Amino acid sequence: MIDFPKIFCENSQKLMSVEAFALAAKYYSVQNLGICTPFEQLLVALQGNQNQRIGKTLKAVEFMNMKKSHEVQAVSELISSIADYYGLKQVIDLGSGKGYLSSFLSLKYGLKVYGIDSSNTNTHGAEERNRKLKKHWKLCHAQSRLDVSELALKMSKERKAQNAIKNKTDIEEVFNNSLRNQEKMSTSGFLPDFSGSVISNIRNQMEPLHSQSHQEENLCFENVFPLVDLLPINAIEPTSQQIPNRETSEVNKERRKMTSKSRESNIYLPLTSFITADSELHDIIEDLEDCLIVGLHTCGDLAPNTLRIFTSNSEIRGVCSVGCCYHLLTEEFENQHKECTQEKWGFPMCRYLKEERWCCGRNARMSACLALERVAVGQGLPTESLFYRAVLQDIIKDCYGITKCDQHVGKIYSKCSSFLDYVRRSLKKLGLDESKLPEKIIMNYYEKYKPRMNELEAFNMLKVVLAPCIETLILLDRLCYLKEQEDIAWSALVKLFDPVKSPRCYAVIALKKQQ
């Protein structure tokens, strides 16, 4: 057990030991507490001994970046496995954004997906992106068939050439043997028989070779279709181009039956709606049926609200929620002196923390968004941009008398050539009169605080070390909320992603009892 008095001074509450602080933070992280279910173990439990899914080897398409591709492939495999486990065909993707996950679930796994996002711009963008994605998939399909057909044709030509050489050798051998026999015999009365026997012999020898050549050629073309089958069911519109004289195998006949049956289920429908904990899905989705609900990096309160919607709707059989943007969570006990009519908050969710009236505060939630694993591998904090932002805040407070502001400077650091340029752009964006501040005053602030940049970096590193602790508290709150529900058969935290590629890597997953 960690001895906290050695970390902080009991009287001043100041930090006494950085090493003890770091060890304590590590001790109370999700990874160290051993409360995660391994992703691969979960997949094995869901999939049992079934063979690898068709299309599993297919990669995410080029117009996803590496991070998004990594996330989408992991989540889609999990969702498809849960859908198979329950025999479901419908998925609801909350906070679907640009529709990457929704499109992939639909095209690759043949699921009917409703992608719901609050932004109409995102919805229209997702529709257009899905159209391009289908086109891309179709091109992949056509190219796959073309590549393999060309290979088959090349192999066929090579075999024909080899067979022609072999046939020529066989004919010459037969002919020479016949001539030798002819020399031993009288030519009278044997020529007709000789000619017939030679032709017959040649034909007999060539027939199986000719037949074998066609069989091998057909087998080569037959291989086109198993490769095409690696593409998702019904992802591609059927084409009129057919390979002549091809006998359809029983496997392909059965597959076409399955494709026909699943034609209606393989679809992605982007919808625009602002989702709250009280949203009625029946009002948004007319043909709502037993389904799964998923949220990939749902922002702020949408992650806890996804769990509430899951528990309050009997049609939703399972949930996979990966939250992000913890700083945007609403907290029930953060501003207790303010009157508020809000009934459902982002934090806390579980009974225990509610009874304790637990509060994190914005600074702690901001810290929870930091990425320890990235910093550990050298992808450090943007110290200079944070320094610029801190000095800017001091300038605005001293020169304009503003201590709180609802406006945001945003991500303008990368566009700025210097600290002076950063301040000028920021003041303009905030609507403040920049003429009040001559260049000399601005640069005086910079020179005043520049020696303390190392202090800022050390402070932020302490925040980074603490980040997993705060995230653990938020995730456990959500998990405990699910554990409190009576109709849930199983719930767990699962690490889905590589935290260097995708820092918000933990999913809250739950499955309801079978009806």
N, C-alpha and C positions, 0 to 999 in steps of 0.2 A: 504494500500500500504506500502511496506517495505521501510524504510528510510535508504538507503545505507550509507550515510555519518557517521552514528552511528556505522557502522560495520568496515569501513576502515578509516584510517586517510587520510584527503584530501591531505596533503603535502607529507608524507612518504609512503602512500598507505599500511601501516602496519595494521595488524588486531588489532582492538581495543576491540571487544566484540565477544567472542566465542559463547555465547548464541544467539546473534542477527544473527551471521553467520549461525548457525544451523537452526534458524527459517526461514531465507531467502531461504536457500537451500531447506527446506521442502516445502515452499510456491510455489516454481517453479518446483516441481516434477510432473510427469505425474499423479500420484495418487491424489494429492491435487488440481490440476488444473481442474479436472472433465472433461477431454477430452477423457476418455475411454468409449467404449461401453461394457456393461457387457456381458460376454461370454454366460451365460445362456439365456439372453434376445435375443442375436443373434441367438442361436440355435432354440428358440421358433419361431422367425420370419422366419427362413429358413424351419423348419419342419412343421409349422402350427399345425394342430390337428392330424397329423398322429401318429399312434401307435409307440411304442418303436421298434426300428429296431431289426430284428433278429440278434442274436449274440452280442447284445450290452453289455450283462452281462459278456461276455467272457473276461477273464483277459489276459493281455500281458504275453507272455511266460517267463519261468524261466531265459533264458539266455539273458534277458535285466536286467540291474540293476534298482534299484528303481527310480532313476532320469529319466533314459531313458524310462522306462515303463510309468511313469507319463506323460512325454512329448508326447510320441507316441499315447497314448490313447486319449488325449485331441485333438491333431492335426488331428488324423484320423477321429474322430467323426465330427469335423468341416468340413473337406474336403469332407467326404461322404455326409454330409447334403447339402453342396453347390452343389455337383455333382447331387444329387437328385433334387435339386431346379431347376437346368438348364437342367436336363435330360442328363447328360454327363457320359461317361464311361472311359475316358482317363485322366490320371494324369501324369504330368512331375515333378519329384522330383529332383531339382537341388542341387548339393553338397550332394548326397545321402549317401556318406560314406559307412558304413557297411550294409546299406540296411534295417535297422530296420523298419523305417516308410514305405518304399516301400513295403516290404513283408507284413506288417500288413494291409495296404490298400488293397492289392491284395487278401490276404487270407481271411480276415474278411469281407471286404465289396464288394468283387467281382469286383474290378476295374482293368483296364489294366494300369499298372504303368511302366513308363520308368524312371529308376534311373540313373542319369548322374553324374559322378564324374571324377575329373581330374586324379585321381590315379588309375593306372591299377591294383595295388595291392588291393586296396579297391574293385574294380569291381569284381575281382576273388574271394576275400573273401566274398563279398555279395552273389555271386552265390552259393558258398558252404554253407554259412549260411542259405540261402533260402531253399536249398535242405534239410538241417537238420530241418529247421522249418516246412517244409511240412511233414516230417517224424514224427515230434513231434505232429503235428496236427492230423495226421493219428492215432497215438497211443492214443491220447486223445479221438478220435472218437471211436476207438475199445474198449478202457477201459470204456467209457461212456455206450456203448451198452452192454458190459459184466456186468458191475455193475448193470444196470437196469434189464437185463435179469435174473441175479442171484436173484435179489430182487423179480422179478415177479414170478420166479420159486418157491422161498421160500414161497411167499404169496399163490401161487396156491396149494402147498403141505399142508399148514396150513388149507386152505379152504376145501381141500379134506378130511383131517382128521376130521375137524369139521362136514362136511356133512355126513361122514361115521358114526360118533357117533349119529348124529341126525336121519339118516336113520334107524340105528339099533333100536333106541328108538321108532321111528314111527312104524317099523315092529312089534316089541314086543307088542306095544300098540294095533295094529290092530289084531295081533294074539290072544292076551288075550281077547279082545272084542269078537272075533269069538268063542273062547272056552266058554265064558260065555253064548253067544247066543246058542251055541250047547247044553249046559246043559239044556236049557229051551225047546229044541225041540227034536223031535224024529229024530234019525240019519238016518232012512230009507228014501231014495229019496232025501236027502239034501246034501250028501257028494260031489257029482260032482259039484253041484252049489256052495257049500261053497268053495271048492278048487279054482274054477274058479274065484269067486268073490274076494277072498283074493289076488290071484296073480294079478288080474286086478287092484285091489285097490292099491296094493303095487306099481305096475308099474306106475299107474297114479300119485301116490304121488312122486315117484322117478324121473319120466321123467322131470318135471320142475326143480327139484333140480339138476339133471344131466346136463340139458341144461343151467341152471343158472351158474353152476360151470364152464362150458366151456366158457360161455359168459364173466364171470369175468376174467377167465384166458386170454382170447383173449384181453380183455380190458387192462389187465396188460401189455401184450406184445405190445399192441398198444401204450402204454405210452413210450415205448422205443424210438419211432420215433420222437415225439415232442422234447424230450431231445436232440436227435441227431441233430434235426433241429436247435438247438441253435448254432451249429457250422456253419461257413460261407458257403454260397452257393458254391458248386463245389470245396471246399477246400480239400476234400478227394476223392481219387479214388474209384469208386464203387467196392464193394466186391461181390463175388459170393455167400457168405453165406446168406441164406434167412431163415426166420422163417416159418415153414410149415403151410399150411392152413390159411395163413394170407390174409384177404381181404383188398386191398389197398383202403384207403379212398379217396374221391374226392379231399380233400385238398392236400394229398400227391401226387396224380396224377398231379394236377396243379403245384405243386412245382417242380416235375421232369421236366415238360415242361419248366418252368422258368430256371431251372438249365441247361437244354440242350441248351436253347437259349443263356445263359450267359457264356457258356463254353469257348468261344473264348475270351471274355473280361476279364476273371479272370486270369491274367498273370502278372508276374513281369520280366522285362527285364533290367538288369544292362548294362550300356554303359559307355565307357571311352571317355571323351572329355573335353578339357579345355574351360570353358564358359567365354565369355566376353560380353560386352554390345552389340556387333555387331554380335554375333553368330547367324547363320542361322539354326533354328531348323529343317527346311526341309532337310538340308544336313545331319542331325544327325538322324532324325526319318523319315523314308520313308512314313509311314502311318499316318502322323500327321493329326489330325482332331480336331474339337472343344473340348477343354480340359481345365483343371485347371493346374496352376503351383504352386508348393509349395517349400519352402526352410526352413528346420528346423535347426536353428543355422548355417546359412551360414556365412562363415568366410570373414571378411574384405569387399572388394569391391563386392563380389558375391551377397550380400544382395541388394545393390542399383542396381546392374546390373540385378538382377531378376525382379525388378520393371520396368526397361527400356525394357527388353525383353517382359514383359507383355503388356506394352503400345504400342509396335511396331508390335505386332503380332495379327492379327484379330482373329486367331483361339483360342487364350487364352482368356477364358471368365471370369476367376477369378484368384486372387492371394492371397496366404497367406505366408508372409515372416517374419520369426523370425531371426534377425541377431545376430551376436556375434563378438568377437574379434575386437572391435572398434579401438584398437591401430594399426591394420593393414590397416585401411582405408587410401586411398590416398586423399590428400587435394590439391585442385587447387591453393589455395593462401598461402600455407605453405612456399614454397621456390620460391618466385617470381623472385629472381635474377637468378635462374637456367633456362637454356633453356630446354624445354621439348615439345615433339611432341604429348604427350597424350592429347586427346580431351575430354574424359569422365572420370570424377573423382568420387571417392566415396563420397566426401563431398566438397562443398554443392551441392544439387540437385535442389532445388526450385529457382525460379527467384529472390525472395527478397534477400535471402542470397548471391546469386551470385552478385547482384547489389551492395550489401554492402561489397563484397569481404571478407566475413567472414572466419575466420580461428580459429580452436580450438588449434592445436598444439599437438605434440605427448604426452606430459605429461598429458594434459587434457583428451585425448582419453584413455590413460592408466588408468586414474582415473575412467573413465566411465565404465570400466570393473569390478570394485570392487563391492562387494555385501553387501550393507548396511543391508538388512534384516537378512542375516546370522550372521553378526557381532552383530546385536541387540539381537539375541537369544543365544549368547555365542560362536558361531563358529567364533572366532576372527581371526585376521590377523596373519600370521606366522611371528611374530616379529623377532624371532631369525634368521630365514633364510634370511629375508630382511636385518638384521643387518650384517650378514656374507657377503651378496652381496655388501653392501655399503662399508664395510671396504676393501673387495677385490679390488673394483674399485680404492680406494685410493692407495693401494699397487701397483697395476699395473701402475697407473699414476706416482707415485714417483720413483719406482724402474726400470720401463721399458720405461718410457716416452711415453706411449700410452694413448691418450685421447679419441680416437674413434676406434672402431673395429667392423667389420661386423660379426665376429664369436660370438657364444653364448655359455655360460656356460651350460645352460639348467637346468633341475631339478635334481641336484645331492645332494642336502642337505640331503635328507632322507637316502642316502647311506653312509653318512659321520659320523664318530665316534666323531669328534671334529672339532674345527675351523682350526687347523693345517692340518688335513686330508682334509678338504674342500678346503683350499688354494692349497695344493699339487695337488689334483685331477683337480682343475680348471686350474691351470697353464699348466698341462700336456695336458688337452683338448684343450687349446688355443694355444698349440705348443710353449710355452715359456720355457726358460731354468730355471728350478726350483732350480738348484744347486747354482744360484746366491743368493738365499735367505736362509740363515741358519734359524733354528727353532727360535732362540732368536729374530731375527728381526721381524718375523711373529707374534710372541706372544707379542712383544712390541706394535705393531699396535693394537692388540686385547685389551690389557690393557689400551691403550691410549683412545680408543673410547668407551669402555664398560660403563663408567659412563653416556654416552650420549644416551644409548639405549632407555631410557624413552622419550627423545626428538624425536627420530625417530618414536616411537609408537604414540606419540601425533600428529606428522605431518601426519602420515598415517591415523589416525582417522579423521583428517580434510579432507583428500582426500576422505575417505569413505563417509563422510557426504555430500560432494559436488557431488559425483558420480551420483545420480539420476538427478541432474540438467543438467549435460552434456549429459547424455543419453536422457533426454527429448528433448534437442536441436536437437540431431541427428535424433530421431524418428519423431519429428515435421517437420523437413526438408523433410523427405521422404513422410510424409503424405501430406504436402503442394504441393509437386511435383505431387502427384496423383490428388489432388484437381484441379490442373491446366489443367488436361487433359479433353477434351470435351466429349469423348465417355464413360466416367466412370459414372455409375449411383449412386454408393455409395462407400465410403471409410471410414476407421476408424482405430483407435488403439484399440486393444482388449487384455486384460490381460488373457492369456491362462493358465499360470502355477502358482503354489505356489512358490513365489520368494525365499523361504528358500530351497526348493528342487531344483529349477531351476532359478537362478538369472536373466538370460536373458529371461524374461517371457512375453514380449510384442510382439504382432504380428501386422504387417501392413497388412490390408486386404482390398481388393477392388473387386468390381463386375462391369462388363461392362453392358451397356444398352442392353436389349434384342433386337436381330436382327429382 
